[in-house]
Amino acid sequence: MKFEYLFLILLIISLFFDWRKYRKNVENAKGEEEIKQKFVPFLLSIILFLIFLVTLIF
């Protein structure tokens, strides 16, 4: 049980740094296609986080 919460904290920290990296990449992007390419990995990180939360709750 304790390992799940530790993993949750690590996942939140990772998601925070992914968000910062995404914002930096969007600011430096030159077009809409580059923004889409940067958004997909960030979206996958969010989906992974949500799946983990659901499995932790149920």
HELIX and SHEET records of a PDB file:
HELIX    1   1 LYS A    2  ASN A   28  1                                  27    
HELIX    2   2 GLU A   32  ILE A   57  1                                  26    
END                                                                             
